[in-house]
Amino acid sequence: MRRADNWRKSSHSGPGDGNECVEIATSTTHVAVRDSKAPARATLTFPPEAFAPFLEVLKSDARR
């Protein structure tokens, strides 16, 4: 999961966002998320079926 070539930045990360975004890595068994500013620190790891509900919660909180 920690292969450097498997990590990619959020599609919402544009030139004006600098490094203040998240990176995601996927495998057949997990989806991992990390802070692009501190990639060596903690990583959140989810089973694939739990990742979409996690994103929905984040989106609903952002709309409030």
CYANA upper distance limits for C-alpha pairs under 8 A (distance plus 0.5 A):
  1 MET  CA      6 ASN  CA      7.88
  1 MET  CA     25 ALA  CA      7.39
  1 MET  CA     26 THR  CA      7.82
  1 MET  CA     27 SER  CA      7.39
  1 MET  CA     32 ALA  CA      8.16
  2 ARG  CA      6 ASN  CA      7.85
  2 ARG  CA      7 TRP  CA      8.22
  2 ARG  CA     25 ALA  CA      8.45
  3 ARG  CA      7 TRP  CA      7.68
  6 ASN  CA     25 ALA  CA      5.90
  6 ASN  CA     26 THR  CA      7.56
  7 TRP  CA     23 GLU  CA      6.54
  7 TRP  CA     24 ILE  CA      5.92
  7 TRP  CA     25 ALA  CA      5.08
  7 TRP  CA     26 THR  CA      8.39
  8 ARG  CA     23 GLU  CA      5.69
  8 ARG  CA     24 ILE  CA      5.97
  8 ARG  CA     25 ALA  CA      7.03
  9 LYS  CA     13 SER  CA      7.24
  9 LYS  CA     21 CYS  CA      7.56
  9 LYS  CA     22 VAL  CA      6.50
  9 LYS  CA     23 GLU  CA      4.77
  9 LYS  CA     24 ILE  CA      6.89
  9 LYS  CA     36 SER  CA      8.12
 10 SER  CA     21 CYS  CA      7.16
 10 SER  CA     22 VAL  CA      6.38
 10 SER  CA     23 GLU  CA      6.29
 10 SER  CA     24 ILE  CA      7.57
 13 SER  CA     17 ASP  CA      6.23
 13 SER  CA     18 GLY  CA      8.04
 13 SER  CA     20 GLU  CA      8.38
 13 SER  CA     21 CYS  CA      6.66
 14 GLY  CA     18 GLY  CA      7.67
 17 ASP  CA     21 CYS  CA      7.71
 19 ASN  CA     36 SER  CA      6.64
 19 ASN  CA     37 LYS  CA      6.53
 20 GLU  CA     35 ASP  CA      8.32
 20 GLU  CA     36 SER  CA      7.18
 20 GLU  CA     37 LYS  CA      7.03
 21 CYS  CA     35 ASP  CA      6.99
 21 CYS  CA     36 SER  CA      6.32
 21 CYS  CA     37 LYS  CA      8.17
 22 VAL  CA     33 VAL  CA      7.16
 22 VAL  CA     34 ARG  CA      6.15
 22 VAL  CA     35 ASP  CA      5.25
 22 VAL  CA     36 SER  CA      5.73
 23 GLU  CA     33 VAL  CA      6.20
 23 GLU  CA     34 ARG  CA      5.90
 23 GLU  CA     35 ASP  CA      6.80
 23 GLU  CA     36 SER  CA      6.29
 24 ILE  CA     31 VAL  CA      7.59
 24 ILE  CA     32 ALA  CA      6.10
 24 ILE  CA     33 VAL  CA      5.14
 24 ILE  CA     34 ARG  CA      7.11
 25 ALA  CA     31 VAL  CA      6.34
 25 ALA  CA     32 ALA  CA      5.66
 25 ALA  CA     33 VAL  CA      7.12
 26 THR  CA     30 HIS  CA      6.49
 26 THR  CA     31 VAL  CA      5.03
 26 THR  CA     32 ALA  CA      6.84
 27 SER  CA     31 VAL  CA      6.87
 28 THR  CA     48 PRO  CA      8.30
 29 THR  CA     47 PRO  CA      6.69
 29 THR  CA     48 PRO  CA      7.00
 30 HIS  CA     45 THR  CA      6.94
 30 HIS  CA     46 PHE  CA      6.01
 30 HIS  CA     47 PRO  CA      5.20
 30 HIS  CA     48 PRO  CA      5.91
 31 VAL  CA     45 THR  CA      6.19
 31 VAL  CA     46 PHE  CA      5.70
 31 VAL  CA     47 PRO  CA      6.75
 31 VAL  CA     48 PRO  CA      6.26
 31 VAL  CA     51 PHE  CA      7.41
 32 ALA  CA     43 THR  CA      6.94
 32 ALA  CA     44 LEU  CA      6.00
 32 ALA  CA     45 THR  CA      4.79
 32 ALA  CA     46 PHE  CA      6.77
 33 VAL  CA     43 THR  CA      6.20
 33 VAL  CA     44 LEU  CA      5.65
 33 VAL  CA     45 THR  CA      6.97
 34 ARG  CA     38 ALA  CA      8.17
 34 ARG  CA     39 PRO  CA      6.61
 34 ARG  CA     41 ARG  CA      8.27
 34 ARG  CA     42 ALA  CA      7.37
 34 ARG  CA     43 THR  CA      5.37
 34 ARG  CA     44 LEU  CA      6.97
 35 ASP  CA     39 PRO  CA      6.24
 35 ASP  CA     41 ARG  CA      8.41
 35 ASP  CA     43 THR  CA      8.33
 46 PHE  CA     50 ALA  CA      6.53
 46 PHE  CA     51 PHE  CA      6.39
 47 PRO  CA     51 PHE  CA      7.19
 48 PRO  CA     52 ALA  CA      8.20
 49 GLU  CA     53 PRO  CA      8.35
 50 ALA  CA     54 PHE  CA      6.84
 51 PHE  CA     55 LEU  CA      6.83
 52 ALA  CA     56 GLU  CA      6.80
 53 PRO  CA     57 VAL  CA      6.86
 54 PHE  CA     58 LEU  CA      6.97
 55 LEU  CA     59 LYS  CA      6.65
 56 GLU  CA     60 SER  CA      6.60
 57 VAL  CA     61 ASP  CA      6.68
 58 LEU  CA     62 ALA  CA      6.73
 59 LYS  CA     63 ARG  CA      6.94
 60 SER  CA     64 ARG  CA      7.34
